[in-house]
Amino acid sequence: MAEKIKLIRQDKIFYTIVYAIITLLTISVLYPIIYVLSSSFSSGTAVSTGQVVLFPVDFSVEGYKRVFEYERVWMGYRNTIFYTIVGTINNVFMTLICAYPLSRRELPGRKGFMAYFVFTMYFSGGMIPNYLLMRDIGYINTIWVMIMPGAFSVYQMIVTRTFINSTIPYEMLEATKIDGCSDFRYFTMFVIPLSKAIIAVLTLQYAVGHWNAYFGAMIYLTNKNLFPLQVFLREILVMNQIQPSDFTDEETRMIMQGMADLLKYALIVVATFPIMCFYPFIQKYFVQGIMIGSLKG
């Protein structure tokens, strides 16, 4: 009895320590987000003088007004939404149709294909050969240059293949074959419905990648009508950067610095808020999919 009471006390101490650590980690993650959000709704002077700690000071939406006054922001939103939706659908589709055959034991040359894919994870042609390739196939200054290169991630394909091997019994395939089910029908009617968790993970990770993409646009695009949101936001930030030597009046310099800081925080919110709204809808599948897909098999 005494040992049982001792164990209960030890459990209470253990859980107290665990909850304290989790609470500290949660605060350390949430505080920067709250600070950025509060700063974006504060005045430029309050931001530049460090008055913002937790809640907005001198509530203002001037930063957002400045951002959305830049007419190309809406064009950037349109382009980024298009790249994200079409690119993510393409990525998920390509990943699934590649991962599924490689999950089949009877696929001829299965190990050779896997070695080929893994090789590309470590070695690539580099930036200049990639640019020349995009130019030769006519992708420069087109929407496809933001969608087709990197049609799928080899890492995500391996995770998906492992998920299929771990969660979908091979006996199910044999049973459907006996009933005359084709490979295509088995893939569409059994594999895809049973892979919702990993599809949710792929969707989130690919969508975030497309939403944040800007480097490819800076290399392959010169037509501003095709620029994604991130490039336009970078332009706004660069245009509003100031040099102390540009102003002899201290008060004017502080005002301009405050506006530059305010724009910085407003841009962070504008760039991240839409994709953060997307996460709660697939959160319930996220942990299940990524843990099963990466640790088992």
VEXMAR-341954 format. One record per residue (C-alpha): residue number from 1; residue in one letter; x, y, z. Coordinates in Angstrom, 2 decimals. Layout:
// residues N
+-----+------+---------+---------+---------+
!  nr ! rest !       u !       v !       w !
+-----+------+---------+---------+---------+
! NUM !    A !       X !       Y !       Z !
...
+-----+------+---------+---------+---------+
This chain:
// residues 297
+-----+------+---------+---------+---------+
!  nr ! rest !       u !       v !       w !
+-----+------+---------+---------+---------+
!   1 !    M !    0.00 !    0.00 !    0.00 !
!   2 !    A !    2.82 !    2.39 !    0.92 !
!   3 !    E !    4.59 !    1.61 !   -2.36 !
!   4 !    K !    1.38 !    2.33 !   -4.28 !
!   5 !    I !    0.98 !    5.72 !   -2.56 !
!   6 !    K !    4.64 !    6.46 !   -3.32 !
!   7 !    L !    4.11 !    5.65 !   -7.00 !
!   8 !    I !    1.04 !    7.90 !   -7.13 !
!   9 !    R !    3.07 !   10.77 !   -5.65 !
!  10 !    Q !    5.85 !   10.15 !   -8.15 !
!  11 !    D !    3.31 !   10.22 !  -10.99 !
!  12 !    K !    1.91 !   13.52 !   -9.73 !
!  13 !    I !    5.40 !   15.03 !   -9.58 !
!  14 !    F !    6.20 !   13.70 !  -13.05 !
!  15 !    Y !    2.99 !   15.06 !  -14.60 !
!  16 !    T !    3.47 !   18.40 !  -12.86 !
!  17 !    I !    6.94 !   18.75 !  -14.36 !
!  18 !    V !    5.70 !   17.66 !  -17.80 !
!  19 !    Y !    2.79 !   20.12 !  -17.75 !
!  20 !    A !    5.10 !   22.91 !  -16.59 !
!  21 !    I !    7.51 !   22.23 !  -19.47 !
!  22 !    I !    4.66 !   22.06 !  -21.99 !
!  23 !    T !    3.22 !   25.32 !  -20.65 !
!  24 !    L !    6.58 !   27.08 !  -20.99 !
!  25 !    L !    7.05 !   25.75 !  -24.53 !
!  26 !    T !    3.53 !   26.82 !  -25.47 !
!  27 !    I !    4.14 !   30.33 !  -24.14 !
!  28 !    S !    7.46 !   30.54 !  -25.97 !
!  29 !    V !    5.69 !   29.66 !  -29.23 !
!  30 !    L !    2.55 !   31.75 !  -28.74 !
!  31 !    Y !    4.19 !   34.94 !  -27.48 !
!  32 !    P !    6.02 !   35.82 !  -30.73 !
!  33 !    I !    2.77 !   35.29 !  -32.66 !
!  34 !    I !    0.80 !   37.50 !  -30.25 !
!  35 !    Y !    3.57 !   40.11 !  -30.31 !
!  36 !    V !    3.61 !   40.30 !  -34.10 !
!  37 !    L !   -0.20 !   40.54 !  -34.23 !
!  38 !    S !   -0.29 !   43.24 !  -31.54 !
!  39 !    S !    2.50 !   45.20 !  -33.20 !
!  40 !    S !    0.69 !   45.15 !  -36.52 !
!  41 !    F !   -2.32 !   46.84 !  -34.89 !
!  42 !    S !   -0.27 !   49.43 !  -32.99 !
!  43 !    S !    1.01 !   52.83 !  -34.04 !
!  44 !    G !    4.40 !   53.11 !  -35.71 !
!  45 !    T !    5.79 !   55.20 !  -32.84 !
!  46 !    A !    4.73 !   52.61 !  -30.26 !
!  47 !    V !    6.40 !   49.84 !  -32.26 !
!  48 !    S !    9.67 !   51.66 !  -32.89 !
!  49 !    T !    9.99 !   52.78 !  -29.24 !
!  50 !    G !    9.34 !   49.28 !  -27.88 !
!  51 !    Q !    6.09 !   50.08 !  -26.08 !
!  52 !    V !    4.32 !   46.99 !  -27.40 !
!  53 !    V !    4.69 !   44.04 !  -25.06 !
!  54 !    L !    1.50 !   41.98 !  -25.22 !
!  55 !    F !   -1.46 !   44.08 !  -26.36 !
!  56 !    P !   -1.70 !   46.73 !  -29.12 !
!  57 !    V !   -0.66 !   50.26 !  -28.10 !
!  58 !    D !   -2.40 !   53.25 !  -29.77 !
!  59 !    F !   -4.57 !   50.93 !  -31.87 !
!  60 !    S !   -4.07 !   51.59 !  -35.56 !
!  61 !    V !   -4.61 !   49.82 !  -38.88 !
!  62 !    E !   -2.27 !   52.17 !  -40.75 !
!  63 !    G !    0.12 !   49.33 !  -41.56 !
!  64 !    Y !   -2.61 !   47.29 !  -43.26 !
!  65 !    K !   -3.83 !   50.38 !  -45.13 !
!  66 !    R !   -0.33 !   50.93 !  -46.50 !
!  67 !    V !   -0.04 !   47.28 !  -47.53 !
!  68 !    F !   -3.40 !   47.06 !  -49.29 !
!  69 !    E !   -2.98 !   50.46 !  -50.94 !
!  70 !    Y !   -0.32 !   48.73 !  -53.02 !
!  71 !    E !   -2.60 !   47.53 !  -55.83 !
!  72 !    R !   -0.43 !   44.60 !  -56.82 !
!  73 !    V !   -1.00 !   42.91 !  -53.46 !
!  74 !    W !   -4.41 !   41.72 !  -54.68 !
!  75 !    M !   -2.83 !   40.45 !  -57.88 !
!  76 !    G !   -0.26 !   38.64 !  -55.75 !
!  77 !    Y !   -3.01 !   37.06 !  -53.67 !
!  78 !    R !   -4.78 !   35.87 !  -56.82 !
!  79 !    N !   -1.60 !   34.38 !  -58.28 !
!  80 !    T !   -0.51 !   32.74 !  -55.03 !
!  81 !    I !   -3.94 !   31.20 !  -54.43 !
!  82 !    F !   -3.88 !   29.80 !  -57.96 !
!  83 !    Y !   -0.32 !   28.46 !  -57.62 !
!  84 !    T !   -1.13 !   26.96 !  -54.23 !
!  85 !    I !   -4.35 !   25.20 !  -55.25 !
!  86 !    V !   -3.21 !   23.90 !  -58.64 !
!  87 !    G !    0.32 !   23.15 !  -57.46 !
!  88 !    T !   -0.84 !   21.27 !  -54.37 !
!  89 !    I !   -3.31 !   19.15 !  -56.34 !
!  90 !    N !   -0.56 !   18.33 !  -58.82 !
!  91 !    N !    1.92 !   17.51 !  -56.04 !
!  92 !    V !   -0.45 !   15.24 !  -54.12 !
!  93 !    F !   -1.54 !   13.45 !  -57.30 !
!  94 !    M !    2.03 !   12.86 !  -58.48 !
!  95 !    T !    3.16 !   11.72 !  -55.04 !
!  96 !    L !    0.33 !    9.19 !  -54.73 !
!  97 !    I !    0.69 !    7.69 !  -58.20 !
!  98 !    C !    4.43 !    7.30 !  -57.61 !
!  99 !    A !    4.22 !    6.00 !  -54.04 !
! 100 !    Y !    1.52 !    3.42 !  -54.69 !
! 101 !    P !    3.40 !    1.34 !  -57.33 !
! 102 !    L !    6.54 !    1.45 !  -55.18 !
! 103 !    S !    4.54 !    0.03 !  -52.28 !
! 104 !    R !    3.68 !   -3.07 !  -54.33 !
! 105 !    R !    5.98 !   -5.99 !  -53.58 !
! 106 !    E !    5.71 !   -7.47 !  -57.07 !
! 107 !    L !    6.80 !   -4.30 !  -58.93 !
! 108 !    P !    9.74 !   -5.25 !  -61.22 !
! 109 !    G !   12.86 !   -3.19 !  -60.47 !
! 110 !    R !   11.36 !   -1.74 !  -57.31 !
! 111 !    K !   14.71 !   -1.35 !  -55.54 !
! 112 !    G !   16.29 !    0.20 !  -58.61 !
! 113 !    F !   13.54 !    2.83 !  -58.85 !
! 114 !    M !   13.92 !    3.64 !  -55.16 !
! 115 !    A !   17.69 !    4.00 !  -55.53 !
! 116 !    Y !   17.12 !    6.33 !  -58.50 !
! 117 !    F !   14.73 !    8.54 !  -56.52 !
! 118 !    V !   16.95 !    8.61 !  -53.42 !
! 119 !    F !   19.92 !    9.62 !  -55.61 !
! 120 !    T !   18.06 !   12.78 !  -56.66 !
! 121 !    M !   17.69 !   13.78 !  -52.99 !
! 122 !    Y !   21.46 !   14.25 !  -52.72 !
! 123 !    F !   22.51 !   15.32 !  -56.21 !
! 124 !    S !   20.98 !   17.79 !  -58.66 !
! 125 !    G !   22.06 !   19.77 !  -61.71 !
! 126 !    G !   22.08 !   23.11 !  -59.91 !
! 127 !    M !   20.50 !   26.48 !  -60.53 !
! 128 !    I !   21.95 !   27.29 !  -63.97 !
! 129 !    P !   21.11 !   23.91 !  -65.59 !
! 130 !    N !   17.61 !   24.17 !  -64.10 !
! 131 !    Y !   17.18 !   27.63 !  -65.58 !
! 132 !    L !   18.39 !   26.45 !  -68.99 !
! 133 !    L !   15.99 !   23.51 !  -68.82 !
! 134 !    M !   13.03 !   25.76 !  -67.96 !
! 135 !    R !   14.01 !   28.07 !  -70.84 !
! 136 !    D !   14.34 !   25.26 !  -73.38 !
! 137 !    I !   10.95 !   23.72 !  -72.56 !
! 138 !    G !    9.29 !   27.15 !  -72.68 !
! 139 !    Y !    8.37 !   27.54 !  -69.01 !
! 140 !    I !   10.08 !   30.90 !  -68.41 !
! 141 !    N !    7.50 !   33.63 !  -67.69 !
! 142 !    T !    4.59 !   31.18 !  -67.56 !
! 143 !    I !    2.42 !   29.96 !  -64.68 !
! 144 !    W !    3.79 !   26.44 !  -65.16 !
! 145 !    V !    7.25 !   27.37 !  -63.94 !
! 146 !    M !    5.71 !   27.83 !  -60.48 !
! 147 !    I !    3.82 !   24.53 !  -60.60 !
! 148 !    M !    5.59 !   21.83 !  -62.60 !
! 149 !    P !    9.24 !   21.94 !  -61.35 !
! 150 !    G !    9.43 !   19.81 !  -58.24 !
! 151 !    A !    6.11 !   18.12 !  -59.07 !
! 152 !    F !    6.64 !   15.98 !  -55.99 !
! 153 !    S !    9.06 !   15.60 !  -53.13 !
! 154 !    V !   10.99 !   12.34 !  -52.95 !
! 155 !    Y !   10.92 !   12.52 !  -49.16 !
! 156 !    Q !    7.13 !   12.90 !  -49.13 !
! 157 !    M !    6.84 !   10.04 !  -51.62 !
! 158 !    I !    8.85 !    7.76 !  -49.35 !
! 159 !    V !    6.70 !    8.73 !  -46.35 !
! 160 !    T !    3.55 !    8.04 !  -48.39 !
! 161 !    R !    4.84 !    4.68 !  -49.60 !
! 162 !    T !    5.65 !    3.70 !  -46.02 !
! 163 !    F !    2.18 !    4.80 !  -44.89 !
! 164 !    I !    0.50 !    2.63 !  -47.54 !
! 165 !    N !    2.66 !   -0.37 !  -46.61 !
! 166 !    S !    1.97 !    0.11 !  -42.89 !
! 167 !    T !   -1.76 !    0.80 !  -42.85 !
! 168 !    I !   -3.29 !   -1.00 !  -45.83 !
! 169 !    P !   -3.06 !   -4.81 !  -45.50 !
! 170 !    Y !   -1.64 !   -6.61 !  -48.51 !
! 171 !    E !   -4.37 !   -9.22 !  -48.01 !
! 172 !    M !   -6.93 !   -6.59 !  -49.06 !
! 173 !    L !   -5.27 !   -6.37 !  -52.47 !
! 174 !    E !   -5.30 !  -10.14 !  -52.84 !
! 175 !    A !   -8.98 !  -10.31 !  -51.86 !
! 176 !    T !   -9.98 !   -7.63 !  -54.37 !
! 177 !    K !   -7.95 !   -9.33 !  -57.09 !
! 178 !    I !   -9.92 !  -12.52 !  -56.51 !
! 179 !    D !  -13.12 !  -10.53 !  -57.01 !
! 180 !    G !  -11.78 !   -9.19 !  -60.31 !
! 181 !    C !  -10.87 !   -5.68 !  -59.14 !
! 182 !    S !   -8.41 !   -3.86 !  -61.42 !
! 183 !    D !   -5.35 !   -2.01 !  -60.12 !
! 184 !    F !   -6.85 !    1.36 !  -61.03 !
! 185 !    R !  -10.11 !    0.59 !  -59.25 !
! 186 !    Y !   -8.28 !   -0.72 !  -56.18 !
! 187 !    F !   -6.18 !    2.45 !  -56.07 !
! 188 !    T !   -9.14 !    4.82 !  -56.40 !
! 189 !    M !  -11.68 !    2.93 !  -54.28 !
! 190 !    F !   -9.50 !    1.50 !  -51.51 !
! 191 !    V !   -6.04 !    3.08 !  -51.32 !
! 192 !    I !   -7.07 !    6.74 !  -51.60 !
! 193 !    P !  -10.02 !    6.58 !  -49.12 !
! 194 !    L !   -7.82 !    4.75 !  -46.58 !
! 195 !    S !   -5.01 !    7.28 !  -47.02 !
! 196 !    K !   -6.86 !   10.41 !  -45.86 !
! 197 !    A !   -4.38 !   11.01 !  -43.04 !
! 198 !    I !   -1.29 !   11.06 !  -45.24 !
! 199 !    I !   -3.12 !   13.02 !  -47.96 !
! 200 !    A !   -3.93 !   15.68 !  -45.35 !
! 201 !    V !   -0.24 !   15.85 !  -44.38 !
! 202 !    L !    0.84 !   16.12 !  -48.01 !
! 203 !    T !   -1.75 !   18.80 !  -48.70 !
! 204 !    L !   -0.63 !   20.95 !  -45.79 !
! 205 !    Q !    3.09 !   20.66 !  -46.45 !
! 206 !    Y !    2.85 !   21.19 !  -50.20 !
! 207 !    A !    0.39 !   24.08 !  -49.77 !
! 208 !    V !    2.67 !   25.85 !  -47.28 !
! 209 !    G !    5.58 !   25.40 !  -49.69 !
! 210 !    H !    3.66 !   26.94 !  -52.58 !
! 211 !    W !    2.27 !   29.75 !  -50.45 !
! 212 !    N !    5.74 !   30.77 !  -49.26 !
! 213 !    A !    7.47 !   30.29 !  -52.64 !
! 214 !    Y !    9.29 !   33.34 !  -53.91 !
! 215 !    F !   12.83 !   32.36 !  -54.94 !
! 216 !    G !   11.70 !   30.51 !  -58.06 !
! 217 !    A !    9.58 !   33.49 !  -59.08 !
! 218 !    M !   12.56 !   35.82 !  -58.72 !
! 219 !    I !   14.63 !   33.57 !  -61.00 !
! 220 !    Y !   12.12 !   32.48 !  -63.64 !
! 221 !    L !    9.60 !   35.34 !  -63.81 !
! 222 !    T !   10.02 !   38.88 !  -65.10 !
! 223 !    N !    6.34 !   39.49 !  -65.88 !
! 224 !    K !    4.96 !   41.18 !  -62.77 !
! 225 !    N !    1.45 !   40.01 !  -63.61 !
! 226 !    L !    2.61 !   36.49 !  -62.69 !
! 227 !    F !    4.43 !   37.35 !  -59.45 !
! 228 !    P !    3.23 !   35.57 !  -56.29 !
! 229 !    L !    2.25 !   37.47 !  -53.16 !
! 230 !    Q !    5.60 !   36.97 !  -51.42 !
! 231 !    V !    7.50 !   38.86 !  -54.14 !
! 232 !    F !    5.15 !   41.84 !  -53.94 !
! 233 !    L !    5.40 !   41.89 !  -50.15 !
! 234 !    R !    9.19 !   41.88 !  -50.46 !
! 235 !    E !    8.96 !   44.87 !  -52.80 !
! 236 !    I !    6.84 !   46.78 !  -50.26 !
! 237 !    L !    9.33 !   46.01 !  -47.51 !
! 238 !    V !   12.32 !   47.06 !  -49.61 !
! 239 !    M !   10.62 !   50.29 !  -50.71 !
! 240 !    N !    9.93 !   51.25 !  -47.10 !
! 241 !    Q !   13.40 !   50.54 !  -45.73 !
! 242 !    I !   15.16 !   53.69 !  -44.54 !
! 243 !    Q !   18.74 !   54.72 !  -43.97 !
! 244 !    P !   19.46 !   56.93 !  -40.94 !
! 245 !    S !   21.67 !   59.13 !  -43.11 !
! 246 !    D !   18.66 !   60.03 !  -45.27 !
! 247 !    F !   17.14 !   62.14 !  -42.49 !
! 248 !    T !   18.73 !   64.92 !  -40.48 !
! 249 !    D !   15.59 !   65.51 !  -38.43 !
! 250 !    E !   15.44 !   62.96 !  -35.59 !
! 251 !    E !   11.68 !   63.17 !  -35.23 !
! 252 !    T !   11.09 !   62.52 !  -38.94 !
! 253 !    R !   13.52 !   59.64 !  -38.87 !
! 254 !    M !   11.71 !   58.06 !  -35.90 !
! 255 !    I !    8.35 !   58.38 !  -37.65 !
! 256 !    M !    9.67 !   56.75 !  -40.82 !
! 257 !    Q !   11.42 !   54.01 !  -38.87 !
! 258 !    G !    8.21 !   53.35 !  -36.96 !
! 259 !    M !    6.25 !   53.04 !  -40.21 !
! 260 !    A !    8.88 !   50.67 !  -41.63 !
! 261 !    D !    8.66 !   48.48 !  -38.50 !
! 262 !    L !    4.86 !   48.60 !  -38.58 !
! 263 !    L !    4.80 !   47.51 !  -42.20 !
! 264 !    K !    7.12 !   44.63 !  -41.39 !
! 265 !    Y !    4.69 !   43.20 !  -38.84 !
! 266 !    A !    1.64 !   43.88 !  -41.02 !
! 267 !    L !    3.33 !   42.04 !  -43.90 !
! 268 !    I !    4.01 !   39.02 !  -41.68 !
! 269 !    V !    0.31 !   38.82 !  -40.75 !
! 270 !    V !   -0.87 !   39.34 !  -44.34 !
! 271 !    A !    1.48 !   36.62 !  -45.59 !
! 272 !    T !    0.78 !   33.98 !  -42.94 !
! 273 !    F !   -2.85 !   34.46 !  -41.85 !
! 274 !    P !   -4.57 !   32.73 !  -44.82 !
! 275 !    I !   -2.44 !   29.59 !  -44.64 !
! 276 !    M !   -2.80 !   29.44 !  -40.83 !
! 277 !    C !   -6.59 !   29.42 !  -41.25 !
! 278 !    F !   -6.21 !   26.32 !  -43.41 !
! 279 !    Y !   -4.40 !   24.23 !  -40.79 !
! 280 !    P !   -7.28 !   23.58 !  -38.29 !
! 281 !    F !   -9.30 !   21.77 !  -40.96 !
! 282 !    I !   -6.71 !   19.01 !  -41.37 !
! 283 !    Q !   -5.07 !   19.08 !  -37.94 !
! 284 !    K !   -6.85 !   15.90 !  -36.82 !
! 285 !    Y !   -5.17 !   13.94 !  -39.62 !
! 286 !    F !   -1.78 !   15.59 !  -39.38 !
! 287 !    V !   -0.19 !   13.81 !  -36.40 !
! 288 !    Q !   -1.60 !   10.43 !  -37.35 !
! 289 !    G !   -0.38 !   10.66 !  -40.94 !
! 290 !    I !    3.10 !   11.96 !  -40.33 !
! 291 !    M !    3.85 !    9.59 !  -37.44 !
! 292 !    I !    2.64 !    6.44 !  -39.19 !
! 293 !    G !    4.22 !    7.41 !  -42.48 !
! 294 !    S !    7.63 !    8.24 !  -41.09 !
! 295 !    L !    8.18 !    5.79 !  -38.22 !
! 296 !    K !    6.65 !    2.50 !  -39.32 !
! 297 !    G !    7.62 !    0.13 !  -42.08 !
+-----+------+---------+---------+---------+
